[in-house]
Amino acid sequence: MNIPFVNLAQQFLNLECELVDTFLKIGRSGVYIGGEPLESFEERASTFLGVSDAIGVGNGSDALFLILKALDIGPGDEVITATNSFIASAWVIHATGARPVLVDVDDDLNISPECIESAITKDTRAIIPVHLTGRPAPMNEINEIACKYGLSVVEDAAQAIGAKYYERQVGSLGDAAAFSLHPLKNLGLYGDGGLISTNNSELASKIRLLRNHGLKNRDECVMWGYNSRLDTLQAAFADIKLKYLEKWNNRCIQIANFYRNNITAKIIMPYDKPWEHSVYHNFVIRSNHRDELAIHLLKNGIETRIHYPIPIHLQECAINLGYKIGDFPNAENFCKTMLSLPIYPELSDAQLAYIIDKLNIFH
Ligand SMILES: *Cc1c(COP(=O)(O)O)cnc(C)c1O
């Protein structure tokens, strides 16, 4: 049996008729930027997330960047984020001219509140907790720290659309949040896309200006801006896919439970805390024999990945930040032991049973 790490084409096939109909409708409408399909998706997304505003943008990184710009974060400022994340969580800080301040993560792979508090200086302006793997970061503790020091909280919810924390959707838990609609994410499109959510309507208005050149209308520009919009076509596809998101997320949760209930190999698996509702963008296990395990699975046709093999503080681009090996022991240790197993709605029960069989014969 051959089990790829992802199978995006299968999902496309399942939705093909609906998607093609939408393509024809928009093609014939002649409106390809903005318009009703974008408004409809933004409306549906804000209702889903339980926020006042949802704003479609070009991609998940731009979503983070535009939020930071709207908060007037720039040179001289510091923003704290986790060192175990996708590189975009940090480069968006650098891109504003502010300094990325990296901190270690806890056993759940999410940013450690204690480490955040120790990293705060007089220049700190914001915290970017990442809901890594689709699991909510400890937002109560983070918001408490932010409140104590007067900091903004920008959720990096790129991997976590639909995840909940104490029954509340991620994306509604800080000052603003960024989602990625990249093909590999839980609500993935057919190209790049991003979404911003916030309950702060003043911030939302500013972000709407920033994403569209700072233009108040066709001719009047009120601030220097950017061009980062969610295409009409992608917004229409997102509107379709949002209807299925909960069903897909639930299937991923079912797969995670299946793994947990049936894997007997000696590995560490992720478990939700009672107040967490993870959506398993990734199912990350840990093993002291990670590399051998990955090879064993690959030999049996099962593809795995590592998210992420190099922590941000040890990336070449980050040399000027002055970090060194040993600065963040948890993240560095996890890099050597983590392995992501296949998890996506289209995985069949037979494929799952096969993966578990092969895992359980590994010693
Ligand atoms: C994917 C991702 C991003 C960036 O999203 P893009 O849409 O690829 O720009 C940011 N942060 C995290 C944690 C991600 O996984």
The ligand as a Gaussian input file, in Angstrom:
#p B3LYP/6-31G(d) Opt

LIG

0 1
 C        1.280000      28.303000       6.831000
 C        1.659000      29.130000       7.999000
 C        1.847000      30.516000       7.919000
 C        1.873000      31.265000       6.624000
 O        0.765000      31.118000       5.833000
 P        0.932000      31.323000       4.227000
 O       -0.493000      31.323000       3.778000
 O        1.702000      30.186000       3.714000
 O        1.589000      32.637000       4.013000
 C        2.120000      31.200000       9.083000
 N        2.218000      30.579000      10.266000
 C        2.067000      29.248000      10.391000
 C        2.187000      28.620000      11.736000
 C        1.801000      28.476000       9.261000
 O        1.662000      27.142000       9.394000

